[in-house]
């Protein structure tokens, strides 16, 4: 996950649809130089568990805008604007890690170990929110 963007980058990404176009824009925007959170393979399990979840957590892997989701091997990519980052960070304030563990267990008991991402993701989102920044999320299918 890359983060701590302002709203100016939104304009560039809003013109893009395909993943390749997004990757070109991310290169132009030099996301490699931004603060990052390495969510390893766990991010895709989080996406599966939280997709469709009510409230802000359900938007974590949909974003304000995103590249077209497809079945290619290219990672998915999305943009969370400052407002979404703030709402999701606020949801994490009230979210107990045990609740997430239970969501993982209900989906697949073998996925519980992916709950390790709770603390680092929470801290990353809190930092982005406190700095008034947006976040880009990339994850593999």
Beta strands, then each sheet from edge to edge (+ up, - down):
strand 1: 2-5
strand 2: 65-66
strand 3: 76-80
strand 4: 134-139
sheet 1: 1+ 4- 3+ 2-
end
